[in-house]
Amino acid sequence: MNRREAVKTGSRIAFGTLAGLSVFPSIVSSNSLRSSIREFNVMDYGAVGDGKTLDTNAIQEAIDAASSTGGGARVVLPGGYRFYTGTIELKSNIEFHLADDVELLLSTDQTHYTIPAAIISRDIKNLKLSGTGLINGQGLEFMEYHRPEDVIYVAKRWRPRIFQLYTCRGLEIRDIKLKDSPHWGLHMVGCEEILIDNMTIRNHMDIPNGDGINPDHCRHVEIKNCDIRAGDDSIVIKATRQDVDYGPSSHIHVHDCILQSKSSGLKIGTETVNDIHNVLFERCEIIDSNRGCTIQLRDSGKIHNVEFRDISIKAQKYPQIWWGCGEAISVTSHPRTFTTKVGSIEGVKFSNITCQSENSIRINGSSESRIRNIQMVNIDLFMDRWTDLQGAVYDNRPTNVYTGIETTAVSGFSIRNADNVALENCTVQWGENRPEYFTHALKAEYVRKLKISGFNGDSAHPDHFKPIAIY
């Protein structure tokens, strides 16, 4: 049994139990009217496909021709070729198909791009991307040099994203592969009715900002069966600052994915200038990531009605240049700057989660924004150290109001500045490597209305610390 099969055979909890989370709207079926759909082969528009000749214009002409016919016409990049391209703009009512062994190769020349992105859209509807072909971002070509002590590349001044899709309604992406994105991979802004199924992403693990999938101000989104390895966040829900108000991010369902990241496997934030709510993450496996499940509020938005369930996590520490300190779960709310009016985190549930990590399960609000109404049910934490990087730290970045890297003793569950927190049937176990800064199984500071039932776990060093410390 492979990892994906193992994830899928986990507990199947019916979707929709999260309060207020509606059923996703139907996405246009790939089988509808297949026999009558016209195909537009990019070779017929002058594409060469030798991996050297710029094929942008030929691909764009095929897209424009297909869109003008309507009815879901199919643009085909045939197998056996490498198409070298700058910015291409997708249009409404088409299918953009990458044949099984085709490669779409991003140009390294800035003059070949209209914006810093290769595949773009704006104000379109009914777009499908299909096929198991590869989009190669050539990320290393946009890097200046490598810093081995931080295991990170330093980027050149200019680098593109692979996808920058604005205000697309009715978007379906199936089976395609992304590799070595120079920056964010699949970035969607203000899009609605999205289905992403069975994507494979292999971004270079040492490239910063090399996120996998970023729904940003998006609604009614389903992401499933994806396998993502990315130096930065694998799947991250955002509400970034934009010139236009694209509304909140809401009604998002992520499930049955395998994820690895030097930042977070599953994340909400850090950019949160608008609300993010009604989000469900379930049946995912997170491996060797700096953080497992993360919520980072640093701006004015409100994050509420979020659930993580049936997830396995292995979180380890990476060099400090990467955000995170090996936390299995991290929920933090701090103002980004002294002038930030920070929003709130309220109504978050974690259930049926197994964690192996080098740092805590951490719930940390602030005096400016206390975290409220947190449930943790059936959470099993195994804490150990297996890397030789600095421990005894929490990572509060990005903020200039609080210390970015905070030196501290480390407990199994660490809860600060929070209200109405319930822990039910949670356990803490310690590995053989227990440094002195490993302390209590549970430490709560400035917490109001803490409810504990069925908690099981001793301190890391029973002769020195109590299992539970409440201040």
Buried (B, 14 or more C-beta within 10 A) or exposed (E): EEEBEEBBEBEEBEBEEBEEBEEBBEBBEEEEEEEEBEEBBBBEBEBBBEEEEBBBBBBBBBBBBBBEEEBBBBBBBBBEBBBBBBBBBBBBBBBBBBBEBBBBBBBBEBEBBEEBBBBBBBEBBBBBBBBBBBBBBBBBEBBEEBEEEBBBBEBBEEBBBBBBBBBBBBBBBBBBBBBBBBBBBBBBBBBBBBBBBBBBBBBBBBBBBBBBBBBBBBBBBBBBBBBBBBBBBBBBBBBBEBEEEBBBBBBBBBBBBBBBBBBBBBBBBBBBBBBBBBBBBBBBBBBBBBBBBBBBBBBBBBBBBBBBBBBBBBBBBBBBEBBBBBBBBBBBBBBBEEEBEBBBBBBBBBBBBBBBBBBBBBBBBBEBBBBBBBBBBBBBBBBBBEEEBEBBBBBBBBBEBBBBEBEBBBBBBBBBBBBBBBBBBBBBBBBEEBBEBBBBBBBBEEBEEBEBEEBEBBBBBEEEBBBBBEE
